[in-house]
């Protein structure tokens, strides 16, 4: 039975989801890092909000951890790189608090435009400061969105209801999606020059950090209203303070800060600055929604392999998971075959899909193939970590698909290019293909030669010249070594030409036997394989 640690406050309904689906749960909120390190190896899953911080040390200690679920959108508290290297899926819930955060951004926009917090404080302080608060209207102004994803698009919808013109900077926004949202896609410099109001809705990454630097802010229109309900670190806070004081920025409203909890900040006390303590997702509805979503997502993954809203692995729906499972198994075994016969490494990988498999969700299948491929040389690699490891190694990866397969309903082929080295002349492409038959993976082609066979747990692969007497000599050699043959599959180009054999055997052959095989004059290559 999978076991999940709930390390931050989740609603009782979320806890019930885990329990009703047969997942054991422990609720331990407020653990210190040392306390978390002591117990994390007991769990398959870790559910957090923003307080618990699974950093590289915690992930290294999590020997059995398979998934971290973040109830919310921000994952700044999770070391995703370390999780990916360890093969731990990191999930969030990007949709559960989208409406809530968008509404808070609109509220902050109004609060800044009319200086409602300061006006409230003065009024309740008995001053009746009516003359001090002459605000600005938002209608017919230009709103500049930095980020137009789940939250930004909802802000755009609401801004259009206020009769604002909306322009958006987002490298991932297509022209079609911009038309659908009713916004104008622009570059960042254009947005800075044209926007009366700027609001940010992008995650904090190496690309977005300090996106509104002092230099960028100085390019904005005088009288700007600036709203940040996304992430601290996106905006140069010291520059905002200076520009508020010289009235280049009319008003600013921040829900997030570079350092949180923000007990102190240079912006605090600055005229026309509004602050809230990271309340963007803090509504009853949002807190409940993200907790329920993360519980369902983690349960799906631990029980069926379905992956939803993962940040370091392709998504697999619950409906897709059973259909993909045999192809994922095929991909992993083909990858393992290719990895084991590429003794001197490889610098390029090509994966080809033919027939029905070409129309499936191929990303997890490719990830499984890479995991099998790398495991021969890298050890503990899985579908999560494999793509990142391959990319870090600088190995080129390409993928093709063809709707029709000449022989099989579905065919998958892996080709790896082995470079020439000082230790070996065995360079060039290794090519293997397989299919799924009756729900089981089968190899159907090796080095371009047809060969139909099973993936036996232990197999002997031989590439030889097709000469009479070879099979008899091989059988005698295995018999002398006390190795029983389970399956025997042959393939060749032409009589007397290159041939291959894939022999399923019941036990590991002794090393001296494989040395004798290598010494045979007709044998070009011999290898014991493990699947």
RODO-2510 file (C-alpha; in nm, 4 decimals, decimal comma):
residues 531
     n   res          X          Y          Z
     1     x     0,0000     0,0000     0,0000
     2     x     0,1449     0,3426    -0,0938
     3     x     0,2131     0,5804     0,1941
     4     x     0,1863     0,9608     0,1785
     5     x     0,3140     1,2259     0,4197
     6     x     0,0988     1,5386     0,4422
     7     x     0,3482     1,7998     0,5620
     8     x     0,1335     2,1147     0,5315
     9     x    -0,2294     2,1865     0,6172
    10     x    -0,4740     2,0216     0,3755
    11     x    -0,8493     2,0085     0,4182
    12     x    -0,9988     1,6966     0,5808
    13     x    -1,1741     1,6241     0,2500
    14     x    -0,8349     1,5885     0,0789
    15     x    -0,7157     1,3498     0,3490
    16     x    -1,0332     1,1466     0,2952
    17     x    -0,9523     1,1156    -0,0771
    18     x    -0,6205     0,9480     0,0036
    19     x    -0,7771     0,7160     0,2602
    20     x    -1,0788     0,6236     0,0468
    21     x    -0,8461     0,5226    -0,2353
    22     x    -0,6497     0,2923    -0,0081
    23     x    -0,3465     0,5134     0,0496
    24     x    -0,2015     0,5278     0,3997
    25     x    -0,1537     0,8854     0,5194
    26     x     0,0385     1,0513     0,7995
    27     x    -0,0311     1,4165     0,8837
    28     x     0,2747     1,5875     1,0316
    29     x     0,2593     1,9630     0,9873
    30     x     0,5363     2,1997     1,0944
    31     x     0,8252     1,9537     1,0832
    32     x     1,1754     2,0963     1,1042
    33     x     1,4157     2,0013     0,8270
    34     x     1,5944     1,7550     1,0565
    35     x     1,2652     1,5939     1,1537
    36     x     1,1648     1,5643     0,7898
    37     x     1,5011     1,4108     0,6997
    38     x     1,4551     1,1441     0,9657
    39     x     1,1241     1,0123     0,8341
    40     x     1,0987     1,0981     0,4618
    41     x     1,2418     0,7621     0,3504
    42     x     0,9223     0,5943     0,4779
    43     x     0,6979     0,7609     0,2169
    44     x     0,6040     0,7167    -0,1477
    45     x     0,4405     1,0585    -0,1691
    46     x     0,4804     1,4020    -0,0074
    47     x     0,1962     1,6568    -0,0115
    48     x     0,2913     2,0187     0,0617
    49     x     0,1768     2,3769     0,0272
    50     x     0,4464     2,6446     0,0615
    51     x     0,5735     2,6018     0,4190
    52     x     0,7386     2,2602     0,3830
    53     x     1,0552     2,2845     0,1740
    54     x     1,1690     1,9588     0,0106
    55     x     1,5179     2,0702    -0,0904
    56     x     1,8021     1,8630    -0,2354
    57     x     1,8928     1,7182     0,1070
    58     x     1,5382     1,6033     0,1737
    59     x     1,5022     1,4527    -0,1733
    60     x     1,8365     1,2716    -0,1395
    61     x     1,7127     1,1148     0,1844
    62     x     1,3786     1,0142     0,0311
    63     x     1,4760     0,6631    -0,0781
    64     x     1,1209     0,5552    -0,1678
    65     x     0,9708     0,8863    -0,2763
    66     x     0,7888     0,8787    -0,6108
    67     x     0,5862     1,1996    -0,6156
    68     x     0,5718     1,5435    -0,4525
    69     x     0,2357     1,7181    -0,4806
    70     x     0,2067     2,0958    -0,4322
    71     x    -0,1429     2,2128    -0,3391
    72     x    -0,1188     2,5375    -0,5353
    73     x     0,0705     2,6694    -0,8354
    74     x     0,4045     2,7956    -0,7020
    75     x     0,6834     2,5423    -0,6566
    76     x     0,9631     2,7749    -0,5398
    77     x     0,9877     2,5666    -0,2202
    78     x     1,0647     2,2441    -0,4113
    79     x     1,4040     2,1617    -0,5644
    80     x     1,2691     2,0404    -0,8995
    81     x     1,6160     1,9743    -1,0431
    82     x     1,7055     1,7455    -0,7534
    83     x     1,3669     1,5738    -0,7754
    84     x     1,4085     1,5164    -1,1480
    85     x     1,7580     1,3725    -1,1045
    86     x     1,6182     1,1364    -0,8386
    87     x     1,3234     1,0383    -1,0587
    88     x     1,0584     1,1991    -0,8385
    89     x     0,7554     1,3458    -1,0162
    90     x     0,6681     1,7006    -0,9058
    91     x     0,3035     1,8009    -0,9522
    92     x     0,1165     2,1220    -0,8822
    93     x    -0,2450     2,2356    -0,9206
    94     x    -0,2335     2,5305    -1,1606
    95     x    -0,6083     2,5578    -1,2128
    96     x    -0,7419     2,5360    -0,8579
    97     x    -0,6594     2,8946    -0,7582
    98     x    -0,6595     3,0659    -1,0994
    99     x    -0,9925     3,2453    -1,0505
   100     x    -0,9081     3,3481    -0,6964
   101     x    -0,5696     3,4948    -0,7915
   102     x    -0,7131     3,6728    -1,0943
   103     x    -0,9822     3,8332    -0,8785
   104     x    -0,7188     3,9426    -0,6269
   105     x    -0,5150     4,1053    -0,9053
   106     x    -0,8227     4,3004    -1,0188
   107     x    -0,8943     4,4004    -0,6580
   108     x    -0,5353     4,5197    -0,6153
   109     x    -0,5640     4,7157    -0,9398
   110     x    -0,8675     4,9014    -0,8033
   111     x    -0,7056     4,9464    -0,4616
   112     x    -0,4018     5,1098    -0,6254
   113     x    -0,6036     5,3226    -0,8672
   114     x    -0,8220     5,4663    -0,5893
   115     x    -0,5786     5,4258    -0,2950
   116     x    -0,8502     5,2516    -0,0969
   117     x    -0,6322     5,1238     0,1936
   118     x    -0,4915     5,4700     0,2724
   119     x    -0,8324     5,6318     0,2295
   120     x    -0,9838     5,3737     0,4638
   121     x    -0,7162     5,4314     0,7274
   122     x    -0,7606     5,8100     0,7133
   123     x    -1,1395     5,7891     0,7268
   124     x    -1,1446     5,5498     1,0207
   125     x    -0,8842     5,7687     1,1891
   126     x    -1,1386     6,0546     1,1897
   127     x    -0,9597     6,2708     0,9305
   128     x    -1,2124     6,2603     0,6412
   129     x    -0,9250     6,3078     0,3897
   130     x    -1,1402     6,3451     0,0788
   131     x    -0,9145     6,6012    -0,0946
   132     x    -0,6082     6,3789    -0,0571
   133     x    -0,7413     6,0956    -0,2720
   134     x    -0,8099     6,1862    -0,6332
   135     x    -0,7790     5,8536    -0,8102
   136     x    -0,7735     5,7416    -1,1729
   137     x    -1,0254     5,5447    -1,3768
   138     x    -0,9395     5,2059    -1,5247
   139     x    -1,1947     5,2032    -1,8056
   140     x    -1,0431     5,2641    -2,1510
   141     x    -0,6910     5,2350    -2,0102
   142     x    -0,4394     4,9872    -2,1572
   143     x    -0,3604     4,6877    -1,9392
   144     x    -0,0276     4,5142    -2,0067
   145     x    -0,0169     4,1479    -1,9066
   146     x     0,3196     3,9849    -1,8494
   147     x     0,2139     3,6216    -1,8737
   148     x    -0,1159     3,5136    -2,0251
   149     x    -0,1562     3,1588    -1,8981
   150     x    -0,4216     3,0240    -1,6623
   151     x    -0,4336     3,3297    -1,4381
   152     x    -0,3320     3,5985    -1,6860
   153     x    -0,6046     3,4933    -1,9295
   154     x    -0,8660     3,5257    -1,6555
   155     x    -0,7376     3,8719    -1,5677
   156     x    -0,7716     3,9617    -1,9361
   157     x    -1,1348     3,8471    -1,9410
   158     x    -1,2190     4,0589    -1,6380
   159     x    -1,0248     4,3619    -1,7637
   160     x    -1,2159     4,3525    -2,0899
   161     x    -1,5347     4,3628    -1,8819
   162     x    -1,4013     4,6907    -1,7395
   163     x    -1,3633     4,8188    -2,0972
   164     x    -0,9846     4,8100    -2,0775
   165     x    -0,7686     4,7415    -2,3825
   166     x    -0,5436     4,4408    -2,3109
   167     x    -0,1977     4,3824    -2,4552
   168     x     0,0108     4,0787    -2,3569
   169     x     0,3742     3,9731    -2,3525
   170     x     0,4182     3,5959    -2,3320
   171     x     0,6700     3,3991    -2,5420
   172     x     0,4300     3,1019    -2,5410
   173     x     0,1225     3,2976    -2,6516
   174     x     0,0250     3,2070    -3,0077
   175     x    -0,1495     3,4491    -3,2412
   176     x    -0,4509     3,2147    -3,2460
   177     x    -0,4748     3,2119    -2,8658
   178     x    -0,4332     3,5922    -2,8532
   179     x    -0,7285     3,6320    -3,0913
   180     x    -0,9307     3,3872    -2,8821
   181     x    -0,8585     3,5905    -2,5663
   182     x    -0,9209     3,9204    -2,7420
   183     x    -0,5773     4,0561    -2,6563
   184     x    -0,2975     4,2017    -2,8652
   185     x     0,0305     4,0087    -2,8546
   186     x     0,3320     4,2426    -2,8198
   187     x     0,6987     4,2260    -2,7259
   188     x     0,8124     4,3378    -2,3820
   189     x     0,9464     4,6779    -2,4882
   190     x     0,6173     4,7595    -2,6616
   191     x     0,4235     4,6605    -2,3517
   192     x     0,6424     4,8797    -2,1307
   193     x     0,5924     5,1785    -2,3586
   194     x     0,2152     5,1464    -2,4022
   195     x     0,0679     5,0086    -2,0801
   196     x    -0,1140     5,2318    -1,8287
   197     x    -0,1384     4,9341    -1,5930
   198     x     0,1011     4,6377    -1,5783
   199     x     0,0168     4,3164    -1,3962
   200     x     0,2421     4,0098    -1,3763
   201     x     0,1256     3,6486    -1,4081
   202     x     0,4351     3,4407    -1,4769
   203     x     0,6315     3,1900    -1,2682
   204     x     0,9725     3,2798    -1,1273
   205     x     1,2384     3,1184    -1,3485
   206     x     1,5891     3,2061    -1,4621
   207     x     1,4278     3,3719    -1,7655
   208     x     1,1713     3,5767    -1,5719
   209     x     1,3724     3,6717    -1,2628
   210     x     1,3896     4,0541    -1,2389
   211     x     1,1968     4,0833    -1,5658
   212     x     1,0893     4,4291    -1,4472
   213     x     1,4375     4,5545    -1,3695
   214     x     1,5149     4,9190    -1,2997
   215     x     1,6046     4,9615    -1,6661
   216     x     1,2725     4,8075    -1,7757
   217     x     1,0677     5,0118    -1,5281
   218     x     1,2273     5,3336    -1,6477
   219     x     1,0899     5,2582    -1,9961
   220     x     0,7297     5,2615    -1,8727
   221     x     0,4790     5,5451    -1,9123
   222     x     0,4690     5,8105    -1,6414
   223     x     0,1702     5,7467    -1,4170
   224     x     0,1940     5,3662    -1,4349
   225     x    -0,0028     5,1434    -1,1994
   226     x     0,1974     4,8264    -1,1242
   227     x     0,0427     4,5079    -0,9785
   228     x     0,2306     4,1910    -0,8807
   229     x     0,0268     3,8975    -0,7532
   230     x     0,2542     3,6372    -0,9137
   231     x     0,5944     3,5861    -0,7529
   232     x     0,8458     3,7915    -0,5588
   233     x     1,1693     3,8373    -0,7494
   234     x     1,0017     3,9335    -1,0765
   235     x     1,0325     4,3050    -0,9978
   236     x     1,3180     4,5228    -0,8688
   237     x     1,1565     4,6400    -0,5443
   238     x     1,4139     4,9128    -0,4739
   239     x     1,3550     5,0593    -0,8206
   240     x     0,9777     5,0588    -0,7625
   241     x     1,0284     5,2539    -0,4394
   242     x     1,2405     5,5171    -0,6150
   243     x     0,9960     5,5508    -0,9037
   244     x     0,7013     5,5833    -0,6650
   245     x     0,8808     5,8583    -0,4756
   246     x     0,9577     6,0573    -0,7916
   247     x     0,5996     5,9901    -0,9130
   248     x     0,7002     5,8134    -1,2344
   249     x     0,4940     5,5227    -1,1023
   250     x     0,1571     5,6506    -0,9804
   251     x     0,0799     5,3496    -0,7604
   252     x     0,1903     4,9925    -0,6993
   253     x     0,0166     4,6969    -0,5346
   254     x     0,2105     4,3839    -0,4377
   255     x     0,0848     4,0588    -0,2921
   256     x     0,4263     3,8903    -0,3169
   257     x     0,7794     3,9876    -0,2210
   258     x     1,1347     3,8744    -0,2905
   259     x     1,1694     3,7598     0,0708
   260     x     0,8724     3,6132     0,2527
   261     x     0,7361     3,6355     0,5149
   262     x     0,7960     4,0044     0,4414
   263     x     0,8164     4,1446     0,7924
   264     x     1,0316     4,4275     0,6536
   265     x     1,0601     4,5644     0,3006
   266     x     1,1941     4,8813     0,1402
   267     x     0,8509     4,9472    -0,0118
   268     x     0,6622     4,9452     0,3162
   269     x     0,5420     5,2940     0,4066
   270     x     0,6018     5,4337     0,0577
   271     x     0,3247     5,6652    -0,0616
   272     x     0,0723     5,5038    -0,2978
   273     x     0,1935     5,1523    -0,2221
   274     x    -0,0548     4,8770    -0,1325
   275     x     0,0558     4,5471     0,0214
   276     x    -0,1156     4,2205     0,1096
   277     x     0,0509     3,9115     0,2656
   278     x     0,0447     3,6663    -0,0286
   279     x    -0,3340     3,6340    -0,0317
   280     x    -0,3751     3,5582    -0,4032
   281     x    -0,4932     3,2024    -0,3461
   282     x    -0,6439     3,2622    -0,0036
   283     x    -1,0131     3,2008    -0,0454
   284     x    -1,2146     2,9188     0,1030
   285     x    -1,2915     2,7871    -0,2449
   286     x    -0,9333     2,7939    -0,3717
   287     x    -0,7801     2,6338    -0,0641
   288     x    -1,0313     2,3506    -0,0836
   289     x    -0,9964     2,3091    -0,4607
   290     x    -0,6171     2,2785    -0,4710
   291     x    -0,6124     2,0378    -0,1761
   292     x    -0,8676     1,8083    -0,3392
   293     x    -0,6901     1,8274    -0,6744
   294     x    -0,3474     1,7401    -0,5381
   295     x    -0,4896     1,4448    -0,3450
   296     x    -0,6583     1,3094    -0,6591
   297     x    -0,3487     1,3650    -0,8752
   298     x    -0,1104     1,1965    -0,6304
   299     x    -0,3484     0,9055    -0,5807
   300     x    -0,3861     0,8569    -0,9561
   301     x    -0,0108     0,8455    -1,0020
   302     x     0,0643     0,6129    -0,7121
   303     x    -0,2165     0,3714    -0,8011
   304     x    -0,2373     0,3763    -1,1810
   305     x     0,0604     0,5712    -1,3165
   306     x    -0,1588     0,8566    -1,4438
   307     x     0,0344     1,1861    -1,4453
   308     x    -0,1469     1,5210    -1,4250
   309     x     0,0035     1,8709    -1,4033
   310     x     0,3574     1,7390    -1,3611
   311     x     0,6408     1,9861    -1,4013
   312     x     0,9102     1,7314    -1,4864
   313     x     0,7291     1,4522    -1,6701
   314     x     0,4803     1,4253    -1,9594
   315     x     0,1166     1,4058    -1,8557
   316     x    -0,0643     1,0721    -1,8825
   317     x    -0,4382     1,0652    -1,8215
   318     x    -0,6064     0,7868    -1,6273
   319     x    -0,7716     0,6738    -1,9531
   320     x    -0,4391     0,6715    -2,1389
   321     x    -0,2386     0,4874    -1,8745
   322     x    -0,3698     0,1324    -1,9452
   323     x    -0,3338     0,1772    -2,3218
   324     x     0,0159     0,3211    -2,2937
   325     x     0,1422     0,0634    -2,0447
   326     x     0,2430    -0,2115    -2,2954
   327     x     0,4117     0,0435    -2,5237
   328     x     0,5980     0,1937    -2,2294
   329     x     0,7187    -0,1568    -2,1420
   330     x     0,8210    -0,2158    -2,5056
   331     x     1,0044     0,1179    -2,5184
   332     x     1,1952     0,0485    -2,1985
   333     x     1,3057    -0,2959    -2,3195
   334     x     1,4091    -0,1705    -2,6638
   335     x     1,6017     0,1082    -2,4937
   336     x     1,7684    -0,1424    -2,2611
   337     x     1,8670    -0,3572    -2,5621
   338     x     2,0149    -0,0569    -2,7441
   339     x     2,1970     0,0640    -2,4341
   340     x     2,3552    -0,2737    -2,3653
   341     x     2,4894    -0,3164    -2,7201
   342     x     2,6306     0,0387    -2,7303
   343     x     2,9404    -0,0428    -2,5313
   344     x     3,1246     0,2788    -2,6136
   345     x     2,8375     0,5222    -2,5622
   346     x     2,6367     0,7155    -2,8199
   347     x     2,6007     1,0737    -2,9344
   348     x     2,2618     1,0669    -3,1081
   349     x     1,9286     0,8922    -3,0575
   350     x     1,6458     0,8614    -3,3079
   351     x     1,3077     0,7172    -3,2124
   352     x     1,0611     0,6263    -3,4869
   353     x     0,6916     0,5475    -3,4401
   354     x     0,4835     0,3734    -3,7061
   355     x     0,1136     0,2867    -3,7191
   356     x    -0,1313     0,3209    -3,4303
   357     x     0,1348     0,3983    -3,1692
   358     x     0,2212     0,7134    -3,3672
   359     x    -0,1169     0,8588    -3,2704
   360     x    -0,0791     0,7916    -2,8970
   361     x     0,0687     1,0245    -2,6369
   362     x     0,4297     0,9489    -2,7278
   363     x     0,6114     1,1637    -2,4707
   364     x     0,5952     0,9080    -2,1860
   365     x     0,6866     0,6294    -2,4310
   366     x     0,9946     0,8229    -2,5410
   367     x     1,0834     0,8919    -2,1766
   368     x     1,0605     0,5169    -2,1023
   369     x     1,2847     0,4373    -2,3999
   370     x     1,5458     0,6838    -2,2773
   371     x     1,5284     0,5379    -1,9266
   372     x     1,6014     0,1889    -2,0607
   373     x     1,8740     0,3223    -2,2873
   374     x     2,0578     0,5084    -2,0112
   375     x     2,0161     0,2501    -1,7389
   376     x     2,2878     0,0281    -1,8878
   377     x     2,5510     0,2955    -1,8299
   378     x     2,3981     0,5257    -1,5666
   379     x     2,2354     0,2803    -1,3246
   380     x     1,9288     0,4126    -1,1419
   381     x     1,7462     0,6046    -1,4152
   382     x     1,3703     0,6283    -1,4676
   383     x     1,1166     0,8013    -1,6935
   384     x     1,1380     1,1239    -1,4938
   385     x     1,5141     1,1629    -1,4812
   386     x     1,6111     1,0143    -1,8195
   387     x     1,5230     1,3074    -2,0522
   388     x     1,7125     1,5529    -1,8303
   389     x     2,0163     1,3242    -1,8059
   390     x     2,0258     1,2807    -2,1845
   391     x     1,9985     1,6571    -2,2389
   392     x     2,2728     1,7277    -1,9838
   393     x     2,4981     1,4805    -2,1650
   394     x     2,4546     1,6748    -2,4892
   395     x     2,3127     1,3758    -2,6773
   396     x     2,0972     1,4768    -2,9731
   397     x     1,7435     1,3333    -2,9665
   398     x     1,4971     1,3312    -3,2550
   399     x     1,1605     1,1659    -3,3036
   400     x     0,9558     1,0822    -3,6121
   401     x     0,6116     0,9375    -3,6692
   402     x     0,4469     0,7636    -3,9650
   403     x     0,0764     0,6887    -3,9705
   404     x     0,1155     0,3555    -4,1517
   405     x     0,3332     0,0562    -4,0676
   406     x     0,3969    -0,1881    -4,3555
   407     x     0,3700    -0,5085    -4,1467
   408     x     0,2516    -0,4359    -3,7932
   409     x    -0,0375    -0,2392    -3,6447
   410     x     0,2236    -0,0530    -3,4396
   411     x     0,6013    -0,0469    -3,4634
   412     x     0,8604     0,1384    -3,2589
   413     x     1,2235     0,1683    -3,3672
   414     x     1,5209     0,2990    -3,1686
   415     x     1,8442     0,3962    -3,3408
   416     x     2,1567     0,5080    -3,1562
   417     x     2,4744     0,6348    -3,3166
   418     x     2,7926     0,5007    -3,1618
   419     x     3,0936     0,7242    -3,2382
   420     x     3,4286     0,5811    -3,3358
   421     x     3,6716     0,5663    -3,0435
   422     x     4,0368     0,4861    -2,9962
   423     x     3,9353     0,1589    -2,8283
   424     x     3,6953     0,0329    -3,0927
   425     x     3,6136     0,0488    -3,4612
   426     x     3,2570    -0,0681    -3,3905
   427     x     3,1061     0,2705    -3,4704
   428     x     2,7836     0,3553    -3,6560
   429     x     2,4150     0,3111    -3,5985
   430     x     2,2530     0,0440    -3,3807
   431     x     1,8918    -0,0120    -3,4874
   432     x     1,6241    -0,2120    -3,3046
   433     x     1,2491    -0,2338    -3,3565
   434     x     0,9645    -0,3912    -3,1660
   435     x     0,5909    -0,4216    -3,1421
   436     x     0,3220    -0,5173    -2,8936
   437     x     0,1556    -0,8528    -2,9661
   438     x    -0,1249    -0,9870    -2,7461
   439     x    -0,0350    -0,7184    -2,4920
   440     x     0,3297    -0,8270    -2,4705
   441     x     0,6402    -0,6545    -2,6094
   442     x     0,8344    -0,8350    -2,8818
   443     x     1,1491    -0,7509    -3,0722
   444     x     1,0934    -0,7772    -3,4494
   445     x     1,4030    -0,6263    -3,6071
   446     x     1,7720    -0,6002    -3,5191
   447     x     2,0226    -0,4142    -3,7401
   448     x     1,7589    -0,3966    -4,0112
   449     x     1,7161    -0,7762    -4,0131
   450     x     1,3753    -0,9258    -3,9306
   451     x     1,3776    -1,1317    -3,6118
   452     x     1,0715    -1,1998    -3,3971
   453     x     1,1387    -1,2873    -3,0381
   454     x     1,0568    -1,2352    -2,6732
   455     x     1,2529    -1,0242    -2,4274
   456     x     1,3761    -1,3007    -2,1973
   457     x     1,5040    -1,1901    -1,8550
   458     x     1,8494    -1,3180    -1,9585
   459     x     1,9382    -1,3416    -2,3269
   460     x     2,2419    -1,4011    -2,5411
   461     x     2,2722    -1,1728    -2,8432
   462     x     2,5116    -1,2731    -3,1200
   463     x     2,5970    -1,0992    -3,4456
   464     x     2,7775    -1,3442    -3,6738
   465     x     2,8534    -1,4414    -4,0347
   466     x     2,6008    -1,6978    -4,1596
   467     x     2,8118    -2,0120    -4,2042
   468     x     2,7144    -2,3811    -4,1689
   469     x     2,7832    -2,5380    -3,8313
   470     x     2,7635    -2,2205    -3,6263
   471     x     2,4320    -2,2998    -3,4543
   472     x     2,5484    -2,6510    -3,3683
   473     x     2,8718    -2,5224    -3,2206
   474     x     2,6802    -2,2610    -3,0201
   475     x     2,4362    -2,5200    -2,8833
   476     x     2,7202    -2,7507    -2,7829
   477     x     2,9002    -2,4627    -2,6128
   478     x     2,5915    -2,3710    -2,4092
   479     x     2,5347    -2,7350    -2,3176
   480     x     2,8922    -2,7747    -2,1968
   481     x     2,8476    -2,4645    -1,9796
   482     x     2,5265    -2,6077    -1,8302
   483     x     2,3132    -2,3245    -1,9720
   484     x     1,9622    -2,4238    -2,0806
   485     x     1,8063    -2,2613    -2,3888
   486     x     1,4546    -2,1261    -2,3359
   487     x     1,3958    -1,9568    -2,6736
   488     x     1,5981    -1,9319    -2,9952
   489     x     1,5354    -1,6631    -3,2583
   490     x     1,7361    -1,6130    -3,5770
   491     x     1,7596    -1,3485    -3,8469
   492     x     1,9887    -1,2861    -4,1424
   493     x     2,0438    -1,0675    -4,4474
   494     x     2,1358    -1,3266    -4,7115
   495     x     2,2801    -1,6773    -4,7144
   496     x     2,6431    -1,6456    -4,6161
   497     x     2,5960    -1,2843    -4,5112
   498     x     2,5486    -1,1164    -4,1771
   499     x     2,3204    -1,2925    -3,9271
   500     x     2,1909    -1,2437    -3,5741
   501     x     2,0695    -1,4688    -3,2959
   502     x     1,8744    -1,3806    -2,9823
   503     x     1,8706    -1,6722    -2,7427
   504     x     1,6677    -1,6704    -2,4233
   505     x     1,8570    -1,8638    -2,1550
   506     x     1,7601    -1,9801    -1,8090
   507     x     2,0762    -1,8725    -1,6286
   508     x     2,3746    -1,6424    -1,6546
   509     x     2,6482    -1,8047    -1,8685
   510     x     2,9992    -1,8212    -1,7243
   511     x     3,2375    -1,5493    -1,8377
   512     x     3,4740    -1,7993    -1,9972
   513     x     3,1953    -1,9178    -2,2265
   514     x     3,1325    -1,5682    -2,3646
   515     x     3,5071    -1,5315    -2,4145
   516     x     3,5038    -1,8523    -2,6225
   517     x     3,2124    -1,7168    -2,8242
   518     x     3,3989    -1,3948    -2,8987
   519     x     3,6930    -1,6015    -3,0189
   520     x     3,4910    -1,7959    -3,2789
   521     x     3,5928    -1,6870    -3,6301
   522     x     3,2370    -1,6258    -3,7492
   523     x     3,1297    -1,4144    -3,4459
   524     x     3,1453    -1,0389    -3,4887
   525     x     2,9849    -0,9512    -3,1544
   526     x     2,8424    -1,1398    -2,8554
   527     x     2,6739    -0,9955    -2,5478
   528     x     2,4697    -1,1219    -2,2540
   529     x     2,1616    -0,9012    -2,2163
   530     x     1,9348    -0,8463    -1,9170
   531     x     1,5749    -0,7333    -1,9408
***
